Amino acid sequence: MISRFLFTGADRKVFWTIIVLLAVAVLVPALNLLLPTDHPFHVPNQIVSLVGKYLTYAMLALALDLVWGYCGILSLGHGAFFALGGYAMGMYLMRQIGTRGVYGNPVLPDFMVFLDWDRLPWFWYGFDQFWFASLMAIAVPGLLAFAFGWLAFRSRVTGVYLSIITQALTYALLLAFFRNEMGFGGNNGLTDFKDILGFSVQADGTRAALFAASAIALALFLALCLFITDSKLGKVMVAVRDAESRLRFVGYRVEHVKLFAFVVSAMMAGVAGALYVPQVGIINPGEFAPANSIEVVIWAAVGGRGTLVGPILGAIAVNGGKSYFTAAFPEFWLFALGGLFVAVTLFLPKGIVGSISSFRGRMNTQSALRSQKIADMEAAE
């Protein structure tokens, strides 16, 4: 398996990306925790938190790439699955506050006390356990994706209509979670977290561990996506993307293929959201905003959809630029983001990674033709 990675182009990129991610998962926390702050190779705490957040965004972009790049499903609602995973972890973190909250209630979170709730809602039961919250961060997005996908794909909703429906889904969840009576903190969301697995979320060691967990999870998801796309199922997914009607004609159940990819992608997005929340310290309904899901599409497009590595690169590069330009030129950032998307669409339609691969392919072809031409001339002589 490893030898195949090393000698094929696309797989080789993925293999070395996985190696880099695993190395970063060890190296960055070590440089942060073991070196003094005045050491030239010390990684500051804010960089650990910021890059850890970018890694969760990269997971979300990779999840979208699985359905968009390989199955042709342009989802404009993947931010909903990300946010649901984040809320699952946020509920666990809220249950860990206990009597350290503003009102000192050992059972009810502060926002419930403020809103005069007299008991904990049934859907909060079990979230005092990390394993249960982790399970819900995967299961809830997966179940929602299964229900939505089963109805949409069975009805053969495709193209722009499916994209609009996915955006409507995340907007509906945005409106629902804004309501105080839903029991998820209303417009303020969930925040003021204290502990995770008994460790302070503000501690340097905890932040480093969350960074490492994000890098390792991204590496594992990258390996999973490679396994799926390199399998026979992956070839069928690409066929669904390129010629869905022909695939139906030869007898494939296209809706089952789409549903599988959509559910796996949603669960990946849920895990990304669960790792995102303890690193940023808050989750609110703003994460359901349709603009967030559209931005994920931009990450994947900039990096190169259908390449696995491209969306990861796009998510990190775009968000890194966003962090810089929002501080340096805050009033122009949105124009820069829109201009970037237009420029990539016009000049790099396959994204950064896809365009580089295409360029290398053309160069190799031209080199092979030149070599063949020289060989023919020498044979003629």
C-alpha positions as CSV (number, residue, x, y, z in Angstrom):
1,M,0.0,0.0,0.0
2,I,2.7,2.5,1.0
3,S,4.8,1.6,-2.1
4,R,1.8,2.5,-4.3
5,F,1.5,5.8,-2.5
6,L,5.1,6.6,-3.2
7,F,5.0,5.9,-7.0
8,T,1.7,7.4,-8.1
9,G,1.3,11.1,-8.4
10,A,-2.0,11.9,-6.6
11,D,-1.6,9.3,-4.0
12,R,2.0,10.4,-3.3
13,K,0.7,13.9,-2.5
14,V,-1.8,12.6,-0.1
15,F,0.7,10.2,1.5
16,W,3.2,13.0,2.2
17,T,0.5,15.3,3.4
18,I,-0.5,12.7,6.0
19,I,3.2,12.4,7.0
20,V,3.5,16.2,7.4
21,L,0.3,16.4,9.4
22,L,1.4,13.7,11.8
23,A,4.8,15.4,12.2
24,V,3.1,18.7,12.9
25,A,0.9,17.0,15.5
26,V,4.1,16.2,17.4
27,L,6.4,19.0,16.6
28,V,4.2,22.1,17.1
29,P,3.0,21.1,20.7
30,A,6.6,20.1,21.6
31,L,8.0,23.5,20.4
32,N,5.1,25.2,22.3
33,L,5.5,23.4,25.6
34,L,9.1,22.4,25.9
35,L,10.9,25.6,24.7
36,P,11.0,28.8,26.7
37,T,9.0,31.8,25.3
38,D,12.2,33.7,24.4
39,H,13.6,30.8,22.3
40,P,13.6,31.6,18.5
41,F,11.8,28.3,17.7
42,H,9.1,28.6,20.4
43,V,5.6,28.5,19.0
44,P,3.4,31.0,20.8
45,N,0.1,29.9,22.3
46,Q,-2.0,32.1,20.0
47,I,-0.4,30.5,17.0
48,V,-1.2,27.0,18.3
49,S,-4.9,28.0,18.8
50,L,-5.1,29.8,15.5
51,V,-3.6,27.0,13.4
52,G,-5.6,24.4,15.3
53,K,-8.7,26.3,14.2
54,Y,-7.5,26.3,10.6
55,L,-7.0,22.5,10.8
56,T,-10.7,22.1,11.8
57,Y,-11.6,24.3,8.8
58,A,-9.4,22.1,6.6
59,M,-11.4,19.0,7.8
60,L,-14.6,20.8,6.8
61,A,-13.2,21.6,3.4
62,L,-12.1,18.0,2.9
63,A,-15.6,16.8,3.9
64,L,-17.1,19.0,1.3
65,D,-14.6,17.9,-1.3
66,L,-15.7,14.3,-0.9
67,V,-19.2,15.1,-2.0
68,W,-18.5,18.0,-4.4
69,G,-15.2,17.1,-5.9
70,Y,-15.9,13.3,-6.3
71,C,-19.7,13.0,-6.4
72,G,-20.7,16.3,-8.0
73,I,-22.9,17.4,-5.1
74,L,-22.5,21.1,-4.5
75,S,-23.6,21.4,-0.9
76,L,-24.2,25.0,0.4
77,G,-25.2,23.7,3.8
78,H,-22.2,21.9,5.2
79,G,-21.8,24.5,7.8
80,A,-24.9,23.1,9.4
81,F,-23.2,19.7,10.1
82,F,-20.1,21.5,11.4
83,A,-22.2,23.6,13.8
84,L,-24.2,20.6,15.0
85,G,-21.0,18.8,15.9
86,G,-19.9,22.0,17.6
87,Y,-23.1,22.2,19.6
88,A,-22.7,18.6,20.8
89,M,-19.3,19.3,22.2
90,G,-20.4,22.7,23.5
91,M,-23.2,21.0,25.5
92,Y,-20.7,18.6,27.1
93,L,-18.4,21.6,28.0
94,M,-21.4,23.5,29.5
95,R,-22.3,20.5,31.7
96,Q,-18.7,20.5,33.0
97,I,-19.0,24.0,34.5
98,G,-21.2,22.9,37.4
99,T,-21.2,25.2,40.3
100,R,-18.5,27.4,38.8
101,G,-21.1,29.2,36.7
102,V,-22.4,32.7,37.5
103,Y,-25.5,31.4,39.2
104,G,-23.8,28.4,40.8
105,N,-26.4,25.9,39.7
106,P,-24.9,22.4,39.7
107,V,-27.2,21.1,36.9
108,L,-28.6,23.9,34.8
109,P,-26.3,26.0,32.6
110,D,-26.3,29.8,33.3
111,F,-28.5,30.7,30.4
112,M,-31.2,28.3,31.6
113,V,-31.2,29.8,35.0
114,F,-31.4,33.3,33.6
115,L,-34.4,32.2,31.4
116,D,-36.1,30.6,34.5
117,W,-35.9,27.0,33.3
118,D,-36.8,24.7,36.2
119,R,-35.3,21.5,34.9
120,L,-32.7,20.2,32.4
121,P,-34.3,19.4,29.0
122,W,-34.4,15.7,28.1
123,F,-32.1,16.3,25.1
124,W,-29.3,17.5,27.4
125,Y,-29.2,14.1,29.2
126,G,-26.0,12.2,28.7
127,F,-24.0,15.3,27.7
128,D,-22.1,15.2,31.0
129,Q,-20.2,12.3,29.5
130,F,-17.5,12.9,26.9
131,W,-18.0,9.7,25.1
132,F,-21.7,10.5,24.6
133,A,-21.0,14.0,23.4
134,S,-18.4,12.7,20.9
135,L,-20.9,10.1,19.7
136,M,-23.6,12.7,19.2
137,A,-21.1,15.0,17.3
138,I,-20.9,12.2,14.7
139,A,-24.4,10.7,14.9
140,V,-26.5,13.9,14.8
141,P,-25.0,15.3,11.6
142,G,-25.0,11.8,10.1
143,L,-28.6,11.2,10.9
144,L,-29.6,14.6,9.6
145,A,-27.6,14.0,6.4
146,F,-29.2,10.6,6.0
147,A,-32.8,11.9,6.3
148,F,-32.1,14.9,4.1
149,G,-30.2,12.9,1.5
150,W,-32.6,10.0,1.4
151,L,-35.5,12.4,0.5
152,A,-33.5,14.5,-1.9
153,F,-31.6,11.9,-3.8
154,R,-34.6,9.5,-3.9
155,S,-36.5,12.4,-5.5
156,R,-33.6,13.0,-8.0
157,V,-33.1,16.6,-6.9
158,T,-29.8,17.6,-8.5
159,G,-27.8,20.6,-9.6
160,V,-28.6,24.1,-8.4
161,Y,-31.9,23.0,-6.9
162,L,-30.1,20.7,-4.5
163,S,-27.6,23.5,-3.6
164,I,-30.5,25.8,-2.8
165,I,-32.2,23.2,-0.6
166,T,-29.0,22.6,1.4
167,Q,-28.7,26.3,1.9
168,A,-32.3,26.5,3.0
169,L,-31.6,23.7,5.5
170,T,-28.8,25.5,7.2
171,Y,-30.8,28.8,7.2
172,A,-33.7,27.0,8.9
173,L,-31.4,25.6,11.6
174,L,-30.0,29.2,12.0
175,L,-33.5,30.5,12.8
176,A,-34.3,27.6,15.1
177,F,-31.2,27.9,17.2
178,F,-31.6,31.6,17.6
179,R,-34.8,31.0,19.6
180,N,-34.3,30.9,23.4
181,E,-37.0,28.3,23.9
182,M,-35.0,25.7,21.9
183,G,-32.7,25.3,24.9
184,F,-29.3,25.9,23.1
185,G,-28.5,29.4,24.5
186,G,-30.4,31.4,21.9
187,N,-28.4,34.1,20.1
188,N,-25.6,34.0,22.7
189,G,-25.0,30.3,22.2
190,L,-22.8,28.3,24.5
191,T,-19.6,29.7,26.1
192,D,-17.6,30.3,29.3
193,F,-16.2,26.8,29.1
194,K,-14.0,25.6,31.9
195,D,-12.8,22.0,31.5
196,I,-12.6,19.2,29.0
197,L,-11.9,15.7,30.3
198,G,-10.9,17.3,33.6
199,F,-8.3,19.6,32.1
200,S,-8.7,23.4,31.9
201,V,-9.5,24.5,28.3
202,Q,-7.3,27.5,28.9
203,A,-4.2,25.6,29.9
204,D,-1.3,25.5,27.5
205,G,-1.2,21.7,27.6
206,T,-4.9,21.4,26.7
207,R,-4.6,23.7,23.8
208,A,-1.5,21.8,22.5
209,A,-3.4,18.5,22.9
210,L,-6.4,19.9,21.0
211,F,-4.0,21.0,18.2
212,A,-2.5,17.6,18.1
213,A,-5.9,15.9,18.0
214,S,-7.0,18.2,15.1
215,A,-3.9,17.4,13.1
216,I,-4.2,13.7,13.7
217,A,-8.0,13.7,12.9
218,L,-7.3,15.5,9.7
219,A,-4.6,13.0,8.7
220,L,-7.0,10.1,9.5
221,F,-9.8,11.7,7.5
222,L,-7.4,12.2,4.6
223,A,-6.5,8.6,4.7
224,L,-10.1,7.6,4.8
225,C,-11.0,9.8,1.9
226,L,-8.1,8.3,-0.1
227,F,-9.3,4.8,0.7
228,I,-12.8,5.6,-0.5
229,T,-11.9,7.5,-3.7
230,D,-9.3,4.9,-4.7
231,S,-11.8,2.0,-4.2
232,K,-14.3,0.8,-6.8
233,L,-16.9,2.8,-4.9
234,G,-14.8,5.9,-5.5
235,K,-14.7,5.2,-9.3
236,V,-18.5,5.0,-9.2
237,M,-18.7,8.3,-7.3
238,V,-16.7,10.0,-10.1
239,A,-19.0,8.4,-12.7
240,V,-22.0,9.8,-10.8
241,R,-20.3,13.2,-11.0
242,D,-19.5,13.0,-14.7
243,A,-22.4,10.9,-16.2
244,E,-25.1,10.3,-13.7
245,S,-27.8,9.4,-16.3
246,R,-25.6,6.9,-18.0
247,L,-24.8,5.2,-14.7
248,R,-28.5,4.9,-14.0
249,F,-29.0,3.4,-17.4
250,V,-26.5,0.6,-16.8
251,G,-28.3,-0.3,-13.5
252,Y,-26.4,1.4,-10.7
253,R,-28.4,2.8,-7.7
254,V,-27.0,6.3,-7.9
255,E,-29.0,7.6,-4.9
256,H,-27.3,5.0,-2.7
257,V,-23.8,6.2,-3.8
258,K,-24.7,9.8,-3.2
259,L,-26.3,9.0,0.2
260,F,-23.2,7.2,1.4
261,A,-20.8,10.0,0.4
262,F,-23.2,12.7,1.9
263,V,-23.5,10.9,5.2
264,V,-19.8,10.2,5.6
265,S,-19.0,13.8,4.7
266,A,-21.5,15.1,7.2
267,M,-20.0,13.0,10.0
268,M,-16.5,14.3,9.1
269,A,-17.9,17.9,9.3
270,G,-19.4,17.1,12.7
271,V,-16.1,15.9,14.1
272,A,-14.5,19.1,12.8
273,G,-17.0,21.2,14.6
274,A,-16.5,19.2,17.8
275,L,-12.7,19.9,17.7
276,Y,-13.3,23.6,16.7
277,V,-15.5,24.6,19.7
278,P,-13.0,24.0,22.7
279,Q,-10.3,25.8,20.7
280,V,-12.3,28.9,20.1
281,G,-14.3,28.9,23.3
282,I,-17.8,29.5,21.9
283,I,-20.5,28.1,19.6
284,N,-23.5,30.2,18.6
285,P,-26.1,30.2,15.8
286,G,-23.9,32.3,13.7
287,E,-22.1,29.1,12.7
288,F,-25.2,28.1,10.8
289,A,-25.1,31.2,8.6
290,P,-25.3,30.4,4.9
291,A,-22.3,32.6,4.2
292,N,-20.1,30.3,6.2
293,S,-21.1,27.3,4.0
294,I,-20.4,29.4,0.9
295,E,-17.0,30.2,2.2
296,V,-16.2,26.5,2.6
297,V,-17.0,26.1,-1.1
298,I,-14.4,28.9,-1.8
299,W,-11.8,27.1,0.2
300,A,-12.3,23.9,-1.8
301,A,-12.4,25.8,-5.1
302,V,-9.2,27.8,-4.4
303,G,-7.3,24.7,-3.4
304,G,-8.7,22.5,-6.1
305,R,-11.7,20.3,-5.7
306,G,-11.4,16.6,-6.5
307,T,-7.8,16.5,-5.3
308,L,-8.2,15.8,-1.5
309,V,-5.0,17.9,-0.7
310,G,-6.3,21.0,-2.5
311,P,-9.2,21.8,-0.1
312,I,-6.9,21.5,2.9
313,L,-4.4,23.9,1.3
314,G,-7.2,26.2,0.3
315,A,-8.8,26.3,3.8
316,I,-5.4,27.1,5.5
317,A,-4.3,29.6,2.8
318,V,-7.6,31.5,2.6
319,N,-8.1,31.7,6.4
320,G,-4.5,32.6,6.9
321,G,-5.0,35.5,4.5
322,K,-8.2,36.4,6.1
323,S,-6.6,36.7,9.5
324,Y,-3.9,38.9,8.1
325,F,-6.1,41.1,5.9
326,T,-8.9,41.6,8.4
327,A,-6.3,43.1,10.7
328,A,-4.4,45.1,8.1
329,F,-7.3,46.1,5.7
330,P,-10.5,45.2,7.5
331,E,-12.8,47.2,5.2
332,F,-11.5,45.5,2.0
333,W,-11.3,41.9,3.1
334,L,-14.8,40.9,1.7
335,F,-13.9,42.4,-1.6
336,A,-10.6,40.5,-1.6
337,L,-12.4,37.2,-0.9
338,G,-14.8,37.8,-3.7
339,G,-12.1,38.8,-6.1
340,L,-10.1,35.7,-5.1
341,F,-13.0,33.4,-6.0
342,V,-13.6,35.2,-9.3
343,A,-9.9,35.1,-10.2
344,V,-9.6,31.4,-9.4
345,T,-12.8,30.6,-11.4
346,L,-11.4,32.5,-14.4
347,F,-7.7,31.7,-14.4
348,L,-7.4,28.6,-12.2
349,P,-10.6,26.6,-12.7
350,K,-9.1,23.5,-11.2
351,G,-7.7,25.3,-8.2
352,I,-4.1,25.6,-7.1
353,V,-3.3,21.9,-6.8
354,G,-5.4,20.9,-9.8
355,S,-3.8,23.5,-12.0
356,I,-0.3,22.5,-10.9
357,S,-1.1,18.9,-11.7
358,S,-2.4,19.8,-15.1
359,F,0.6,21.9,-15.9
360,R,2.9,19.0,-14.9
361,G,0.9,16.6,-17.0
362,R,1.2,18.8,-20.0
363,M,4.9,19.2,-19.5
364,N,5.4,15.4,-19.1
365,T,3.4,14.8,-22.3
366,Q,5.4,17.4,-24.3
367,S,8.6,15.9,-23.0
368,A,7.5,12.4,-24.0
369,L,6.6,13.6,-27.5
370,R,9.9,15.3,-27.9
371,S,11.7,12.2,-26.8
372,Q,9.6,10.1,-29.2
373,K,10.3,12.5,-32.0
374,I,14.1,12.4,-31.4
375,A,14.0,8.6,-31.2
376,D,12.1,8.5,-34.5
377,M,14.6,10.8,-36.2
378,E,17.5,8.7,-34.9
379,A,15.9,5.5,-36.2
380,A,15.3,7.1,-39.6
381,E,19.0,8.0,-39.8
